Amino acid sequence: MIGFDVPDTLKDLKKNLLFKHHIFTGEAKPNVIRLLPSLALTLEDADKFLSALREEISAIADKRSAREVS
């Protein structure tokens, strides 16, 4: 099991991963993303997850900074 904390500003991260990328993550607390990767996880699968994670973090950060500028 792998878990990592995310700040409150990324509260939509799990939802975005699920609905936009079809990546299901578990939840331990509201701000903890929990992963239970299969033992058959491929490098390609890991790369897809990391790319989706980066994309969604950037999208949320961009949206937040756009609101702050307005």
Buried (B, 14 or more C-beta within 10 A) or exposed (E): EEBEEBEEEBEEBBEBBEEEBEBEBEEEEEBBBBBEEEEEEEEEEEEEBEEBBEBBBEBBEEEEEEEEEE
